[in-house]
Amino acid sequence: MNNGLWSILCASLWIGIVPATAQKAGSPATIAYISKYAGKYPSDVKLWTTQPLNRRLHALLKTQYAALIHNMEVNNPIEKADIVLYTMGNKTHGGGTDDAWFVVDPKKDITNVFLRADSKLKIYKERNISLPLPKEVKEWLKDAQRSP
């Protein structure tokens, strides 16, 4: 490593800038903080605007981020099932055609989003990793896949 790069690395560590790969679970770059919201409504804790979740959902969903927010207007509390946390919601007066499930594994730092907009199902997985799904999500997914 050349001296200039070494100096930058040392200075970065000294002022507290740590590369994302070196950050620990629960640090601001992870979504482990979502665990503290178990039992609470996403709308009450403004879950979708918290960072880094907001930034990561924008990256994952791109133009469909707004659809997720609309489909979470009426939402359930965040629940825990084994290693994942999850919640579901639907657009006001849009249950069955415009709804969504959000599933997160806080320890593995992975999210999955199941989004049905205008009766069309789309599945989004961070790093293309499928999380273990709670029974409720599996049942909804089976029904959503049967819908036209």
N, C-alpha and C positions, 0 to 999 in steps of 0.2 A: 504494500500500500504506500502510495507516495505521501510525502510530508503534508501537502496541502489537504488531501482527503482526510488524513489522520487528524489534523488540526480541526477540521470541520466536525468530524465525528466526536472528538473530545469536547468541543465547545457545545455541540448539540446535547450531549449527555449532561454537561455541567448546568445548562439552563433548563433542563427537564424535557427536552424533545426526545422522545423514544420512538424508534421505528415501530410501526403497527405490529410487525411480527414479534416484537419483543414485549408487547404489552400483555399483562396478565388478564385472565378472565375476571370480569367485574369492573375492569377499567372502562373509562368512557368510550373506548373504541368497540366494546362488545355490547351485546344486548342482554347480558345477565341481569341487569337492573330490573328487567320486566318481571322477574320473580316476585318482587315486592308488591306488585299490583294484583296478585292472585286474590280473587274474591271481589275485586273492584270493577266498575264499568269503565271500558276504554274511554268513553266520552267524559267521565268524571275526572280521570287522571290525564286527559288530553294525550293519550298514548300515541296517536298518529303524528303528533308534532314533536315528540321527544327525540333527542339525538343520541345515538346515531341511527335509530330505527327509521326516522323519517327519510334520511339520506339514503339508507339502504333500500327502503321500499321504492323510492323514486328510481333508483338504479335497476331494481328488479322488474318493476311493473312498467316503467317508462310512461307511455301515453295512457296506460290503464290505471295509473295511480288515482286519478280523480274518480274513476268508477269504484275503486275500493272505498274511498272516503264516502261517496254517496251510498254505497251498499252497506255501510256501517252506521248509517244514521240512527237506526233503531238497533241496539246491540245488547248482548248478554254479558254478564260478568265474565271476567277472565277466570277460567277454571284450570285445575291441574289434574292430569291423568298420567300416572307413572312419571316419565321423565319430561313430558311436554306440558306446555301451557297452551290454552286455546280459547278462542272466542268466536262468536258468529254474529252476523248482523244482516240486516236487509234495508233496502231503500224504503223510505216511508211509503206504505201502500204498495210495495213491490216484492213482498215475500213470494217465493216460488219462481220468479223471473229475474229478479235483481237482488242477489244476496251473496254473501261471502263468508268464508272461514279463514281465520288466521291461526296458524299453528307455529309454535316456536320451541326449540330446544335451547334453553338458556345456557346450558353447560357446553354444548357443542357449537353454540353461537350460529345457529341455522334457522331460517324461517321458510315456511311453505305458505303460499296463499292460493286459495281456491276461489275463483271469482266467476260468478254467473251474472252476465249482463245481457239483457234482452234475450234471456233463455239460452244463451251460448256460454258453455263452460270453458274456462281456461285455467290451467294449473301452472303456477310459477314456483320454482324451487331454487333457493340459493345454492350455488355450486352444484346444481343438478342432483342434490341429495334429497331422497325421500325420507321424511320423518315417520316414526310410528304414529298411526292415527288413532285417536279415541273412537270408541264405538259410534258415538253420535256423528262424527265426521264421516266415518265409513258409510253409514246409512244414508246420509245426505248426498255423499258422492255417488253412491249407487243410483239413487233417485235422479240426481242431476244428469248423470250419463244416459239415463233412459229418456229424459225429456227431449223433445225435438229441438 
